[in-house]
Amino acid sequence: MAAVSDPGRLHGEFKTPGGKLTAVDLSLREGRLADVSVNGDFFLEPDEALLDINAALEGLPADTAPGELAAAVRAGLDDDAVLFGFSPEAIATAVRRALGRATSFADHQWEIIPPTPLSTAMHVAMDEVLTHEVGSGVRNPTVRFWEWQAPSVVIGSFQSVRNEVDPGGAERHGVTVVRRISGGGAMFMEHGNAITYSIYVPQSLVDGMSFADSYPFLDAWVMEALEKLGIKAWYQPLNDIATELGKIGGAAQKRLANGGMLHHVTMSYDIDADKMLEVLRIGKEKMSDKGTRSAKKRVDPLRRQTGRTREEIIDVLMTTFRERYGAVEATLSEDELRHAEKLVEQKFGTDAWLYRVP
């Protein structure tokens, strides 16, 4: 976000997920930061450290990269300085927003696509299509909810089919296997047992953030919606969404060269754990840091935690997103569907893509 409060002054803000608001007011002189004032509702000790932060930013070129801005702030602070509720990275993002190089949710017109039935291969292809479109400015930033047509396993971009999927179990249960463009782990889905959505954004929205910080930032609206449903949820680094009763979902991301970014999440609604364990290979090493001996205990579906139907939960999610960001309803165009179909034929439906990691 960038705004002018008085002539020659630029203003940017960033609220750390789960933390405090950081604001920066500054001027530009000959392409460099001037009269920098960092402020907000954060906590900082000692008081004079605020002057050190301002001094560290003063005179830096306006095109300084976010990582270099954060490094300058960190280098300007004494070892005994304590930042609570914000960070050098938060300051860097606020600076970049003041300069118009980073954006906030409020800077964009958002669109929301309700659950749309597609084959699993079409879903992962559509992720690539829409991420490219948002990156190139053809489509507004968008959140899209998936609807499943058939039992499927979606594996991460870097996973081995052989190591993740039991072929006998997959054949027995009629499960198709598809590889997506993002990293992360395998997901087992059947119609009605999961809630999946994808968010397509310009990378300017997460400018200056670490990968770890971008996950809760992009899903703050989800935590708000879950709270309305009586669930207190949080991110378990890096990409698990958890509650006191266990994991309810996981996220993955992919950033494209054209500036588009994909962030998608699958949350378990009413998973058949026995069937999942027959289809997926979940080894001891996978479970070694989860504090549980059983994959069944690791996942606690939303149906049990909320007592709501899947449709009711999706409606709360969509309503929360609309109200929070002013999103308008949208659909998939015929051109987007044709483009995705072509990608399925040439990429996502081929053995060359599926088995690119044997």
URLIN-V219984 format. One line per field, one symbol per residue. psi: psi as a letter, one per 20 degrees, with the letter a starting at -180 (. if undefined). Layout:
# URLIN-V219984
psi: ???
This chain:
# URLIN-V219984
psi: ppqohrpipqpqqpoppjbrppqpprrpoljqpqlpoprakrqpprgihhhhgghhhpiqqhjpqghhgghggghiqqhjppppiarhhgggghghhhijiqrrhiiqoqqporpopqqghhghhhggghggghhijhqqpqpppqpqhqpqpoqrhjqpghhhpohghgghjkpqpqpriraarqppqrpiiqopqqpoqqihhjpiqrghhhghgijhhghgghhhjjpoqrpoqhkppqrhiapirqrqqppqhjiqppoqppppgmqnhggghhgqonrhhhihjikqiphghhpoqhghhhjqqghgghgggggggghhjkqqqrrprhgggggghhhggifhjqhhggkho.
